[in-house]
């Protein structure tokens, strides 16, 4: 595979070829890399559409403890009693990373994807949902090893890499960021503020607090004293726990904790984003308690100069999909389009960075 520099040199000829009807999509590159402990993982480089090549690459970092390179949510998983538990709405697995990758390669970005499930994990061979979990710090080392492996294979040019992470993958993105990184995309990003409490815990505390008073939030829609309709941050007509916590400022994060490490010796993600200075897009689902972090990113942009944009999508959950009870669907097309449009505006050919 040619280096990004060579690919950009050939881009005008490739574009002309497409206009003349002779354009073909470059071939994907698959390979295996190892982590510091010697375990092996799959990785994939998906080249951009030559007709729209931007010269930037986007490295995907999955959420949870570990995930495959497609970010698969399996249709079902064993429940431990000999039965299976359904996870998706339509009974089919979701593979959101594939969907996002297709949109971004078509938009002119090379996409770099890797699996954080090691190749010797026997349970994961049945379904990614059964993969053995790992602690957070080793997951960061796997992400660093993947980034180094992509660099060795010419997957990105220094200073032209964008990190796109879902959930805990957004936190990992902050922890592997260096001078190569030109931007961040955080999809339902975790730990983007300084709260040590879980987002659901924060939401429940806010609801309990307002319901304890004589004018608590109830079925009639009466708002507690001091809470106005502006607390409906995602505009869905309902005020949820994370919105109450953000609006009242009584829950969410303790500024006194900003000086301590996230997990020794790792810093807090918002501190990294502020120090690094690259632009940040955060996409939050209105049904997702983890969206508590969104207003804090907005505060960093408003008060401390972070180059950050936050988008709230009403009716979507942590997967940025519709939900039916505990069941999830594939990522919503609007979420994908928001990511694509922001990346093109910030890093496309006619953008300030292009």
N, C-alpha and C positions, 0 to 999 in steps of 0.2 A: 504494500500500500504506500503511495507517495506521502511525503510529509505534508502537513497543512500549508507550509510555505509553497511547496511545489504545486499543491492543488490550487492555491489561489493564483499562482502564476498562469496556470492553464485554464482558469475559470472563464476568461473571455472566449477562448476557443471552444470550451465545452458549451457555453451558452449559445454560441453561433450554431454549433452542431444540433442543439435542441431545436432551435428555430427552423433549421432545415429538415427536421424530422429524424435526425440520426442520434438522438440522445439515449443513452442507456444508463441506468443507475449503477454506480460503482458497487463492487462486491464487498459484503461484510467480512470482517476479520474476527475469527474466534481464536481464543488461546486460553491457556491455564497459567495462573500465577500462584505464588505461595506466600503465606504470612510469615511473621518472624518465628513461629513455632514449627514451620515446615509443612503445614497443611495446605492442600491444593484447592483452588476455586476456579470456576469458569468465568470468563469475561468475553465481552463482545464490543467491537467498534463498528458502528453503523454510519457510513459516510453520508454527507449532505447531498441533496439534489444539486448536481453541478450547475443547473440553471439559476440557482438562488444562493449559492454558497456565500456565507458571511465571513468565513475564516475563524469563527469561534466554535468551541466544542463544549458540550454539556455533559457532565458526569452525573449520573443518577445514583442516589444513595437511598436505599430502601429503609423503611421504618421497622419498628419492633426490635426484638433482640437480633434475629437474623431473617433474611428473606432471599428468595431466588431473584434472578435478574429480571423476571417479568413482574415482580411484586404480586405474585399469585395469591389470591384468596381462594382456597379450594372450595368446591361446592359443598363438601361434607368432610367431617373428621370423625374418627372414632371417639365415643364419649367415655370409654373405659369400662362400660358394662356390656360390651358385645354389640351395642347398637351404634348408629351413626347420628351425628348432629349436623343439621343443615346450616350453612353459613350465608348462602347467597339467595337473593330473592327468587331467581328463576331456576335455581338448582344447577347452574353452570358456573364454572370457575371464572373469576375476573382476573384479568392480566393488564392492569392499568399502565404499567411501564411500557408495554408494547404500543398502547394507544397514544400515549404522550410522545413516545419516540417517533412514531410515524408522522405526527403533526410537526415535530421539530426538524426532522431531516428534510421534510418537504419545504420547510421554511428556510432552509439553508444552513442548518447547524449539524456538525458531526455529533453523534450521540454515543456516549461511553457507558456501558452497563456491565455490572458484575453481580455475581451471586456471593452472598456472605455465608452460604451453607456449604461446608466443606464436602468434597467429593466422596469422603469415606463415611458420611452420615447414612447409615443403613435405613433408618426410619424415614428420612426425607425422600428416599427413592420411591416410596409408596405415595406420598403426598408431601408437598412443602410444609403443610400445616403441622406435620409431626416432627419437624426438624428440631434437633437439640438446641436449646437456648444457651446463650453465653452472657457473661457479664458485659457491662457497657465498655469498660476500658479495652478489652480485647477486640470489641467490634470496631473501635476507632482505629486500632492497629491494622485490622483487615482493610478498612477504607484507605488508610495511608498506603498500604502495600498495593492496593488496586490502582491508586493514583500514580504511584511510581511505575507500575507495570504499563499503564497507558502511556506515560511519558516516554518510556523506553521504546515503545512501538510507534512513536510519532502521532499519537492520538490527539495531542493538542500542542499548540505553540505557547511558550512561556508568556504569561500575562493575558492569555485569551481563553481561559477556562472558566466556565460557569458551573457552580455546584447546585444541583436540584435535589432536595431531600424531602421525603415525606415523614411526618411525625418525628420520631427519634432520629431519623435520617437527617433532618434539618439541624439537629443539635450536633450530630457527627460532622456535618458539613462545616460548621463553625470550628470544630476542633481539628480539622485537617487543612484549614485555610492558610494560604501563604501568598507570596507575591505572584504566583501563577494565576490566582483567582481574580476574575474581573467582575463577578456578580454572584448573587445568591437568589435562589427561588425556594421558599419555604412553604410546602403544602401541608396545612394543618400542623405546623411546626410545634414541637415540644420544647419546653424550657427556654422560651424566647423572652421571658421576664425572670425576675429573681425569686419567684415563689418556690418554696420547698414543698408546700402542700400540693397534693394532687388536684387537678382542675375540678374533678367531680366533688371533692371535699370542699373546695373553695365555693363552688356553686351551691352546695347544700347549706353551707354556713350562711351564705347571703340570704337564701330563701327562708331559713329558720329565723334569721334576725328580723326580717321585715314581717313575717307572719306572727311574730311574738307580740307585735303591737296591736292596738285597737284598730288601726287602719291598714292591716296587712293586705298583701296582694291576694285577692280571692276571686271566686267565680264571676263576680259582678264587674271585675276589671278595675276596682278601686285601687289606686296607687297609694303606697305608704307615704307618709309625710316626707317631703324632700325629694321624692322620685317623680320625674316628669316624663312625658312621652319620648323625650330625647334619649332615654335609657334604652329604647328599642334600637340597638345599634345596627342590626341587620335589616331592619325595616319590615319584619314579617308580621307585625301586629301583635306580637307577644313579647313579654319581657322575661327572659330566662335567667337562671342563676348566674351564669358568667357575665351577663349584661348588668345585673344588679350589682355584682361585686365590682365590676369596672366602674360603673356610674357613681356608686357611693364612695368608692375609694377606701372602704373599710376592710376589704379583703384583697387578695391578689399577690402582693409581694411586700417584703419588708426592706426598705431602702438601706437599713443598717447592715443587711447581709451582703451588700454589693462588694464589700472588701474581701470576703472569704472566697475560697475556691468552690467551684461547682462540685467536682469530685477530685480531690487532691491527686495530681497537681493540675487538673484541667480547670480552666476558667469558665465563667458563665458565658453562655452564647451571646447575650446582648452586649456584654463587654467586648467580645471579639468583634461583633459586627460594628460597634462604634469605633474601635481602634483600627480595624481594617479599612473602613471607608468606602468599600464597594457598594453599589446600589443593591437594594434588597426588595424583592416582591414577596409578600406574605398573603396567602389565600386561606380564608377561614370559612368553615361551615357553620351556619347558624344553629344547627342542632348539636354541635360539638362543644362540650364543656372546655376543651383545650383551647377554644377560641378566646379564653381569658387573656391569652398573651397578645392578641391583636391590638387592643387599645394601648398596651404598653409600648409596642413598636411605634404606634402613632405618636405617643408621647415623646419617644426618643427622636422622632423626626421633627416634631414641633419644638421641642425644648433643647435638644442636644445636637442637632445638625445631622442626624442620620439621614442618608439618602434612601428613604424607605417609603413604600406604598403598601397599603393593606386593603384587601378586597374581601367583603363579607358576602357569602352566597346563602340566602335564606333557603331553608328546607333541605339542606345537605348536611350529612354527618361527617364523621372523622375521615372516612374514605373519600370525602367530597363527592358522595353519591347520594341518591335517594335511599331511604331506609324504610323497612317494614318491620317494626319491632326491632329485634336484634339482627335481622337479616340485612345485608347490604347489596348494592348493585354496583355496576361499573362506574368509573369516574364520569361525572357529568360533563357533557360536551362544552358547556359554558366555562367550566373551570379550565379545561384544556385550551380553549380559545383565549382566555384571559392570559394564560402563561405565554402562549405563542405570540400574541399581540404585544405584550410587554417586552419580550425578548427581541422581537423585530424592531420595536421602537427604540430600544436602548442599545442594541448591538447589530442591527441590520446594516445593509450597505449604505443607506442614507442617514443612519443615526449618528449622534455625536461620537460614538466609539467605533463606527464602521470604517 
